[in-house]
Amino acid sequence: MNTLIVDIGTSSMRGILFTEQGERLASCQVLYEPVKYPDGRIEQAPGDFSGALREIASNTVDEAAKRNVSVDAVAVTAQRSSIIPVDRDGKPLMDTVMWQDRRNAGICMELEGKNDLIFERSGARINTVFSGSRMAWILRNCPKVCERLFKLVNIPEFVMHEMTGEYKTDVTYASRSHLMNLRTRQWDEEMLALFGVPGELLCEILEPGSVCGRVTRAFSEETGLPEGIPVITAGGDQQCAAVGQGAYQEGTLSLVAGTGGFLVTALDAVPERPDPQLIFNCSSVKGRYMVEANVLTCCSAFDWFGRNFYPLKEGKIDYGAINGELEELEGKVSSVLALPYFQGRSTPDWNPGAKAHFGDISLASGRGELVKGLLEGIFLEIRNNILLFWDYAGIRKAYISGGLTNSEAINQIQADVYGITLYHMEDSESTAFGALMAALTGLGVYGTLDEAFSAVRGGSGMKCYEPQRELFAEYEKKRERMNEMYKKLYGI
């Protein structure tokens, strides 16, 4: 059983053909970027996703033929909350409204008075990231689109429809919409009415690891993928990353520091008294749940600093220069205090009006102090969120992945800020491995997730980072100062 994992991220789509033991047979990556407008709009052409999908599928088929191996299944994992309106033929009616887009902020403000009900049903307070208010914004503000509208789909639903002709989703995506009842795991009629989103515009909900359709003859003729092979919805990217890192059992934290920061730990059930500061989602493990916290800007803030304050090297950010300056400051806490709210604040208080701030800057503050202060601010905000998890699962260790974990200097800063042991796997494709494990378990290749994890990730090497207790104590004081600055700025 060789499975093509299609991993749809914010800045690229990747395809990796795996054996059922996790051996990589072929891979392909297609880069793209959403368009960011000064007024806060963030959009992307749906053709970016359909074009990347076809390129990946065709490339994988060619590579498989060269190696004389088969492609037996496709599994999809993706970013979770961007929305594409499509007509009856599945053709997009406008550009994708991306998950970072904040045009739905006004609708979120209107619904704040219903926050208790929204949280009780959906597992999260109203926020601009989830897709329900994004759908509501489209329905209110795009009348020409609504004239031909057949479905409101997210990116994985769009891509799976391209391959199968079916409109299916799974609970991991539905639980990021505010429109699904977290306990019944079905669309909630009262939430649909509250947001003004008719249920017939949404996809059928399945459990993760389910077959959502099979490759059609038309898609097979376009790409060479065998007609009739199953297409599996493996679950959202952060859910799959958690599984791929082994964080499908309580007490282990998955931390993905990518475009944004995503913290996840597993739960067996929805708590009786869940904390509304956190997000409770469905896991990519069938029938289980997870508690999640978000930091909206990680790599995006770091890259912003690199582009603007370091000379570019061959048109690209010189990460080597940044790393060198961070290594020079090893063992020291930066004097610069940074609030990392470049796109607002997510958990714990969902403040879309929050902005980034730099403070405590003097004439002695160099560029290295500034970039380290920014990284510390990002990680201190992550630490704020880690502390919220303790009532539900005592965090003993964390597995880290994502763009901000490719530097040993940065990983050590994280360990010192969080105060817990961190593990970074040598092969950091946690999302793809998690999707593979979900798919193979769903197809019955492995009887349990433990079996799948042992087979797929058992041989992975990893690097361990232990916190330096003296620095951790200093960072705790700095976190208190950062939180106090936030309160003074926003009157909280």
N, C-alpha and C positions, 0 to 999 in steps of 0.2 A: 504494500500500500504506500504509494508515493503521493504526497499531498502538497499542492501548491498553496502556500500561505500568501494572501494578498493583504498587506499591512498599509492602511491608508492614513498617513500622517498629515500634519498641517503644512509641511514644506516639501514632502515627497510621497510617492507611492512606491512600495517595495514589493517584489515578489521573490519568494524563496521556495524552491522545491526541496522537500525533506523526505527522507525515508522514515519509516515508523520508529527507527531508533534515534532520530534527530540528526542523521548525517545530511549535510548540505550537498545537493546534487547540482543545483543551478541557482543563480540569483540575478536579479535585474532591478535597478532603481531608476525612477524617472523623477526629476526635480521639477518643482513648480512653486509658485508663491501667490498667496492671496494679494489682492490690491487693497492698500490701506489709504483711505481718503482723510483729509484734514478734519472733516466734520464728524469723524468717528465711524463712518461706514467701512466695513471690511467685507469684500466680496471676492468671488472667484468664479471663473467661467466653468460650467459643468463639463464642457468639452475637455478641460484639463484632466478630469477624472476618467471619462470614457476613453480618451486617447491614451492615457497612461495604462489603463487596464488592458487595452488591446495590444499595446507594445509589450507589456510584461507577459501576457499570455502567449503571444507569438514567439517572443524570445525564449521563453521557457520550453515551448514545444521544440524549437530548433535545438536548444542545448540538450534536451532529453534525447532527441534523435541521435545526436552525436555520441552520447554516452550509452545508447541502446537501452534506455530505461523508459518506463511508461509514466504518464501523468494520470493518476487514478481518482483524484478528488481535488476540489478547490475549497479552501476555507477563508473567510473574510473576517478581519478585525479592523476597527477604524476609530477615528475621532467621532464624537458621539452627538453633537448638538447643532450642527450646521443644517440648513434647510434649503431644499430645492423644490419649487412647485413644478409639477409636470402635467401634461395633458393626457388624454386617454391612450395615446400611442407611446407614452413614456418620454416624450420630448420635453426638455426644460423650457419653462415659460419666462424665466429671468435668471440672472446670475445667482449663484449660491450665496445666501446670507450666512456668513461664517459665524462660528461659535463665539468669536471675540466681538462681533458687531453689537453695538449698544443702542440701536434705534428703538429697541423694545423697552428702553429704560422708563419711558412714560407709562407704559402699560403696567410695568412692574410696580411703579409708584401707586397707580390706581388700585392695585390688588393687595397692597401692604396690609390693609385692614382685615383681609381674609387670611393672613399668614398662619394663624393657628390651625385653621381648617386645612389649608394647603399642605402644611407640614404633617399634620396627622394622617392625611390620605397618601401623600406622595413621598414623604421621607425627607423633604427639603423645603426650606423657606423660599419665598419668591426671590428670584435672582435673574440677572440678564443672561447668564450662561445657558440655562436650560432652554429647551426648544419650544415649549408650549407658548410662551409669550412672543417668541419669534414668529411662530405660525400665526398667532393672533394679529401681530403687526402687519403681516402680509395680507391677511384677509381684510383688514381695515383700510389699508393704504394703497393697494394695488388692484383697482377695479378691473383693469383690462386683463390682468393675469387671472382674476377670479372668473371671468367670462368663460375661460377654457379649462379651468382647473379641474383635475381629476384626483390627484393625490398630492399630499405634502410629505415629502420623503427626506430622510437624512442621507448623507453620502453613502454609507454602506447599503442602505435600502436601494438607492439609485443604482449602485454598481451591481448588486445581486440581481436586480431586475434586468439590467443589461445582459446578464449571462443566462437568466432562466425565464424571463417573461413573467415572473411571479412577484407579487408585492407582499413580502414577509419581513418581519423584524424579530428581535428577541427582547427579553425582559431587561437586559442590561441597557439597551438604548431607550426603551419605553420608560424606564425608571429615571431617566435624565430629562424628562419632558414636563413634569408636574401633572401629567394627564393620566398616569397609570396608578391604580391603587396598589400600594406596595405589598399589602397582605394578600389580596386576591390575585395579584399579578395579571390583572386585566385592565383595559381602559375603564376609567371611572366616569360614570354618566354625569355626576355632579361637577367634577373637575372640567369635563368637556364643556358643559354649559357655562361654567364660571369664566372660562377662557374664550368661549365663543368659537370653539373648534368642533365642527361636526365629525362624529366618529367615522363616517364613511370615507373621509379624506385620509384616514390613517391605515397603516398596514396591520395585517394579522400578527398577533404576538405569539412567538414560540419560546421554548426554553433554549438557552445557549447549547451549542453542540448539535442542534437539530438540522436536518436536511431541509433547506428552504426551497429547493427546486433542483432541476438538472439542466446541464448545458444544452441549449437549444441548437437545432440544426443551423440556424442562421449565424449564431455566434461561433459555432464550430467551423463553419465555412470561412468566416472572417479571420479566425486566429489559429486554427489547427487543433484547438483543444478537443478531445474526443467528445462527440455528441453523447449525451445521456449520463456523463459522470456527475456525481452529486456535488452540489454547492452547499456548504455548511456555514451557518452563521455562528462564529466562534465566540462572539461577545465584543464589547467595547474595548478599546485599546488599553485603558488603565486596568480594567478587570483582567484582561489577558496578561498584562505585564505582571500583575500580582501573582497569578497562577504560575507564570513562567519563572518567577523568582522564589517560588515555594511558599508564598504568603497566602496560602489557602487554608491555613490553620491559625486559630486564635493565638495572639502573642507575638506574631511576626509581622513586621511592617514592610510594605513595599513603598518605596519612594522613587518616583520618576521625576527627575529634574530636567524637563525638556523645555518646549516653548513656555509652558507654565509648569508649576509644581503640583504633583498629584500624590497624595498620601492615602494609602489603602491598607486596611487590615480586615481579616475575615470575621464573620459572625455566623453562628448557627441559626439565629432567628432575629427578627426585629425586636429590640428591647421593649419592655413594658413602658418605660419612661425615657424615650430617646431625647437627647440633648438637641434643641433646635439650632445650636451653633454649628452642628455637624450635618453631613449629608449621609443619608442611609439609602443605599442602592442595592440592586440585585447583583449577585456575583456571577461570574461566568462558570461557576460550579452549579450544576442543576439543583434548584430548590434552596440554595443558600444565599446569604446576604453579605454585605460588607459595609463598613463605615468609612467615609471618605472625607477628606479636607482638601481644599485647593488654594494655591497661591497663583495669581493670574499671570505674573511675569517672572520667568527665571532666565532661560537662554535669551529670550527676546530683550530683556533689560541688559544683560551682559553683552550681547552683540551690539546693542545700541551704543554702549560705552566704547566698545572696541572700534566701531566704525567712526565714531566722532572724535576720539581722543588718542588714537594710535595711528601712525602712518600705515596705509594699506600695503600689503606685499603681493604684487602681481594682481592687484584689484581685489584681494581678499583680506579679511581680518588676520593680523599676525598674532595668532594665539601663542606662538613661541615666545614673543616679546612679553606678552601679558604674564605667561607662566613664569618667565625669568624674574619679573618684578615681584610676583607673589612669593617666589622661593626666597628672595632677599628679605622678605618680611616674615618669614616662617618663625613661629613661636611668639609673635607679637600681635596684640589686638590693635586694629587700626584706630587712629584717633578720630576718624571721620564717622559720623553717625548718619546712616541713610535709611529712609523709609521707602520701600521698593514698590510703591503703588502706582506704577506707570499706567495701568488700565483699571484703576479702582482696586478696592479690597474685596476679596472673596470671604471665605470663612476666616474668622468667626462671626463677623457682623455684616457682611454683604453691603459694602458702602461704595457704590459705583462712582461717587463724586470724589473719592480720595485720590490724591495726586502724590507723585514722588517728591521727596524732599531730601536735600543734603544739608547737614549741619555740622557744627564744631570744626569748621574749616579755618585753618590759619595759614600764614605765609610759609609755614614749615610743611604744609600738606602737599606732598607730591602726587603725581599721577598714580603711582602704585598704591598709596594710601587711599586714594579715592576709589580705585577699582576694588581693592580689598574691602573697603567700607561698604561698597555696594553689595558685594557677595555676602558679607556678614549680615547685612540687612535682609537679604533674601532668605538666608538660612535661619536667622532669628525669627522671622515670620513663620517659617516652617516649624521651628521649635514651639512657637505659640500653639500651633495646631497639633503637634504631637502630644502636648500636655492634655488636650481635650479628649484624647483617646483612652486615657487611663481608667476612666470609670467603666469602660466596656471591655478593655483588653489590656492587661499590663504588658507594655512593649519591652521585650527583652533584647531584641536585635532588629536590624533593618537591612534589607537588600536595596542597594541603590543602582539606578541606571539612568540613562538619558544624557543629553549633550553636555550638561554641567558635571558629569562624572568621568570625563575622559582625561582628567588631570589629577595626578596624585596630590599636588599641593592643594587643589580645591577640595578633594575628598577628605583630606586631613582637617581642613577648616570645618567641614561639615561635621565630622566626628567630634571635634572640640566644641562646636556650638550645641549639638544635640545631646552630648553626654552619654551616648550609647554606642555599642560596637556596630560598625558598619561593614557590610560585605559587598564587594563588587566583583561580579563574575567576569572571567576573561572574555567569554563570548556574551556580549551584553544584549543580544537579540531576545530580551525577555518577552516582549510582546508577541513576537513570532513564535517562540517556543510555547508560550501559554496558549496561543491559538491552536497550535499543532496538538497539544495535549488535550484541549477541549474537544477538538474535532475527532481525534482517535478514540477518546473515551466515548463520545457520542455515537461513533460508528461501531463500537463494540470491539475494536482492536485490543483495547485494554479494559479490564473489568473495573478498575478503580483509578482515581487520579494519582494515588501513591504509586501504582504500577507504572503509569504513564510518566510520572516525574522521574522515577528511577531509571527508566529506559532512555528517556530523552535527555535528561540533564545530569544523570548520575556521574558522568565523567568530567563535568565542567570544573575547571580550576577557578580559584577566586582569590582575591586580595582582601586582607582584613585590615581595618583601620580602628585603632583603639583611641578613645578620647584621652587627652592630657588634662587631668583633673584641675590643675591650677588655672589653665586657660578656660576650662568650662565654667569655673566659678567667676572669672572675669566677664565671660560672655553673658552669664545670667544677670550680672549687674547692668551690662550694656542693654540687655533685652528689656529690663525694667525702665531704663531711660528712654528707649525707643517707644515703648508702649505709653509712657507718660507724655512724650512729645505728640504722639498720635491723638491722645485724649485732649490735649490742649488745643491742637489744630482743629479738631472736629467736634469739640464740646461733648464728648462721650464719657 
